[in-house]
Amino acid sequence: MKTILSIVTLIFAISVAQDAQAYLDPGSGSYMLQILLGTLVAGFFAIKQYWHRLKYFFKERFRKKEDQDHE
C-alpha cells in the first residue's frame, strides 16, 4: 500500500510541476563525474577485498554440482 501511495504522489508531483528558473553550475558536471568515479573505485575496492571469499564461494558451489553428477 505504501508503494502505491508513493507512486501516486510521484505522478501527482510530476504533473503539477512548473518550469524551474535554474541552471546547472559548471562545477556540477565535475561533481557528478567524481561521484561516478568514486562509486566505481569503491566497488572495485570492495570486490578486491572480498575476492578470495567470492572465488571460494563459486569454486565450492560449482564443485558440489560436478561431484553430484559423478555419483
ChimeraX attribute file (.defattr): number of C-alpha atoms within 10 A of each C-alpha:
attribute: neighborCount
match mode: 1-to-1
recipient: residues
	/A:1	5
	/A:2	7
	/A:3	8
	/A:4	9
	/A:5	10
	/A:6	11
	/A:7	11
	/A:8	12
	/A:9	12
	/A:10	11
	/A:11	11
	/A:12	11
	/A:13	11
	/A:14	10
	/A:15	9
	/A:16	7
	/A:17	8
	/A:18	8
	/A:19	5
	/A:20	6
	/A:21	5
	/A:22	6
	/A:23	7
	/A:24	7
	/A:25	8
	/A:26	8
	/A:27	9
	/A:28	11
	/A:29	11
	/A:30	11
	/A:31	11
	/A:32	11
	/A:33	12
	/A:34	12
	/A:35	12
	/A:36	12
	/A:37	12
	/A:38	12
	/A:39	12
	/A:40	12
	/A:41	12
	/A:42	12
	/A:43	12
	/A:44	13
	/A:45	12
	/A:46	11
	/A:47	13
	/A:48	12
	/A:49	11
	/A:50	11
	/A:51	13
	/A:52	10
	/A:53	12
	/A:54	13
	/A:55	11
	/A:56	10
	/A:57	12
	/A:58	11
	/A:59	11
	/A:60	12
	/A:61	11
	/A:62	10
	/A:63	11
	/A:64	11
	/A:65	10
	/A:66	11
	/A:67	9
	/A:68	8
	/A:69	7
	/A:70	6
	/A:71	5
